[in-house]
Structures are given as C-alpha cells and as structure tokens.
Amino acid sequence: MIDLDQHRVKPGDRPDLSKIPTRQNAGLDSKADGEALLASNVERIDELQGRLWAEGRRSVLLVLQGMDTSGKDGTIRKVFTGVNPAAFEIHQFGVPGPHEIAQDYLWRAHARVPRRGRIGVFNRSHYEDVLVARVAKLVEKPVWKRRYEHINDFERMLHDEGTSVVKCFLHVSREEQFERLNARIDDPRKNWKLSPSDFTARADWPEYRDAYEDVLERCSTKQAPWYVVPADRKWVRNAIVSQLILATLEKLDPKYPEGVEDHEALRTFPRDHR
C-alpha cells in the first residue's frame, strides 16, 4: 500500500524539489504491482463515484500541475478510465481568451468547479496565475504575491461548500522531460503536441522550480493539500494519484439516498403498457 503522507506537503513546509526523487517506486515492488493496484483502485473509484453521483450533495476536484510532459493527460486517462462520463468533468486551462481576461483571474476557475455529485479535474488550473504569470512576467511581483492568499481563501470556500480539493504536482525530471520531448519529435502521431513554449519553459526550469516551491509552501493547507507525485515512472504516478482519489472518496463515504416511493406499491404497478 502506498503511504500517501510521504507525498503530502505539510502546511508551511517548503520542499526542495531538487532533492525529491522523481524516479521511485513509492513502496511498490514492481510495475506489475503498480498496474494491479491501479486496476483495483479504478474499480473502487467507479463504485464510489456512482454513490457520489446518486447522493448529489458533494463533489471532488483534482488539480493537476506539472512541467510539460509530466503526464497530466495520461494520468487522467488511466485513473478515470471507465468512470461514468455523466458524473465526470474535465477542464484544461490554456491561455485565457478575451472574455476571461475581462474577468478577475479566479473567475474562469470558479466557473469550472465540478457540480455536486461529480468528480472534476483541472488540467492546469488557477495556479497558472502564480506560475506562468510570474515566470513570464505577465504581472508585477506585488500582483502575483498577493494571489496566494486569494487562492487559499477560494479553496477554503470550496471545501466549506462541499468540494474536496486534491492537488497533485507531477514531479518530472529535466532529463525525463528531454526524453519525452524527443519522443514527440520522433513520433508523427505526437508532433501536434509540440510547441515553442515547451522549449521556452524548459529554458526557465530553475525559475519554474522556485515558483512551484513557493506554491507548495504557501498553498498546501489542511483543507486543500498539495502532493508531490514522482512522475518519471508513469505507472508509479498513476498508482499514487488513483490512491489519492480513492482515499478522498472513501473519506467522504457517499451514501445512496433513500427512495421516496412506496416500493411495495411499485411491485403491483402494471408492467405492461401495451
């Protein structure tokens, strides 16, 4: 079993990402064990998602952040395969459009928070406004510095209103990223994923590491913790994230609501309406 506490960032702690291994087994003996755990977790997540959907009172939001090629898309595909799409929502945050720019920076995130009864995933998120906005100098330092408290207040409100927020930083090494970017160049099926920004961000690796360390220190809270997930081994990454989602759902322990109909009376209801 994976010890999730080993990956959780305690409130106020500042992890040194350069010293946290990106390639580890997280207590799993082999890739086969990791894939077996993932399959078991996915089956249980599907069951609990059905109960969450039927209950219709609470929701779960998974926030995925990480450098390019850290595996956000792959994580979503593997962890949530087979879940009921009617009760599942994904939103990918790219460059904000004109309508989004005309609002406050948290507006577009709040508009995409999963509705009650659903599991939602943010592929990138509101944290781009203290990561890209900071490193690319899209806003001044006093602006992005005050956003940490805004974000903490926002996530505390979501928690208080019934949305469990789980945040995963997919921690990939610079060497592994290089290999994955080259694979995208070599594979015509993956060429479309490439953009100049991938290599620009790679050049700014130290600045992004500092920015992520600030995020982890300032915004890992009791209500909405951050987890540093080693991402060089995809099977380890997927197993850990699935374990986090399962643990969150099990803690919520959603219940099927009681029926409001007289079930015995329904037994006598005519079945044949021809």
Secondary structure, DSSP 4 states (H G I P E B T S, - for coil): ---GGGTBPPTT----GGGS-SS--TT-S-HHHHHHHHHHHHHHHHHHHHHHHHH-S-EEEEEEEESTTS-HHHHHHHHTTTS-GGGEEEEE--S--HHHHTS-TTHHHHTTSPPTT-EEEEES-GGGGGTHHHHTTSS-HHHHHHHHHHHHHHHHHHHHTTEEEEEEEEE--HHHHHHHHHHHHH-GGGGGG--HHHHHHHHTHHHHHHHHHHHHHHH--SSS-EEEEE-SSHHHHHHHHHHHHHHHHHHH---PPPP-S-HHHHHTS-----
